Amino acid sequence: MRVTRGGRGARPLPRRHRQRGVPYLYYGFSLHDELALLVDAGFNPTQALQAATSYAAESFGFKDTGTIEIGKRADLVLLAADPLVHSFS
């Protein structure tokens, strides 16, 4: 947690791990847990989402992902609740 807290406000924020090919890892659930841990470490929900999306893509050097823009690839999740209001933890 101390290392994670130290990264808050830095750009790019800590990278979220890639989830492909990890045995016994349930895709989606682990990312949600990771976002909750970032919020528990002191990130606000916006910073946690940025760490998992635009800042992660930037830190890996991906030019075609990370934000929703014309010409970029995206996987979208539609939620009934606002994740910036209803925290991950």
Contacts in CASP RR format, 6 or more apart in sequence:
PFRMAT RR
TARGET T0000
AUTHOR 0000-0000-0000
METHOD contacts of the structure
MODEL  1
MRVTRGGRGARPLPRRHRQRGVPYLYYGFSLHDELALLVDAGFNPTQALQ
AATSYAAESFGFKDTGTIEIGKRADLVLLAADPLVHSFS
1 37 0 8 1.000
1 40 0 8 1.000
1 41 0 8 1.000
4 14 0 8 1.000
4 37 0 8 1.000
4 38 0 8 1.000
4 41 0 8 1.000
4 43 0 8 1.000
5 41 0 8 1.000
5 42 0 8 1.000
7 13 0 8 1.000
7 14 0 8 1.000
8 41 0 8 1.000
8 42 0 8 1.000
8 43 0 8 1.000
8 47 0 8 1.000
9 47 0 8 1.000
11 55 0 8 1.000
11 58 0 8 1.000
12 51 0 8 1.000
12 55 0 8 1.000
12 56 0 8 1.000
12 58 0 8 1.000
12 59 0 8 1.000
13 43 0 8 1.000
13 47 0 8 1.000
13 50 0 8 1.000
13 51 0 8 1.000
13 55 0 8 1.000
13 56 0 8 1.000
14 38 0 8 1.000
14 51 0 8 1.000
15 51 0 8 1.000
15 55 0 8 1.000
15 56 0 8 1.000
15 59 0 8 1.000
15 60 0 8 1.000
16 31 0 8 1.000
16 34 0 8 1.000
16 51 0 8 1.000
16 52 0 8 1.000
16 56 0 8 1.000
17 34 0 8 1.000
19 25 0 8 1.000
19 27 0 8 1.000
19 28 0 8 1.000
19 30 0 8 1.000
19 31 0 8 1.000
31 52 0 8 1.000
32 88 0 8 1.000
34 52 0 8 1.000
35 45 0 8 1.000
35 48 0 8 1.000
35 49 0 8 1.000
35 52 0 8 1.000
35 88 0 8 1.000
36 87 0 8 1.000
36 88 0 8 1.000
36 89 0 8 1.000
38 47 0 8 1.000
38 48 0 8 1.000
38 51 0 8 1.000
38 88 0 8 1.000
39 45 0 8 1.000
39 48 0 8 1.000
39 87 0 8 1.000
39 88 0 8 1.000
39 89 0 8 1.000
40 89 0 8 1.000
43 51 0 8 1.000
45 83 0 8 1.000
45 84 0 8 1.000
45 85 0 8 1.000
45 87 0 8 1.000
45 88 0 8 1.000
46 84 0 8 1.000
48 88 0 8 1.000
49 83 0 8 1.000
49 84 0 8 1.000
53 66 0 8 1.000
53 67 0 8 1.000
54 66 0 8 1.000
54 67 0 8 1.000
56 66 0 8 1.000
57 65 0 8 1.000
57 66 0 8 1.000
57 67 0 8 1.000
58 66 0 8 1.000
64 71 0 8 1.000
64 72 0 8 1.000
64 73 0 8 1.000
65 72 0 8 1.000
65 73 0 8 1.000
65 74 0 8 1.000
66 72 0 8 1.000
66 74 0 8 1.000
68 74 0 8 1.000
68 76 0 8 1.000
END
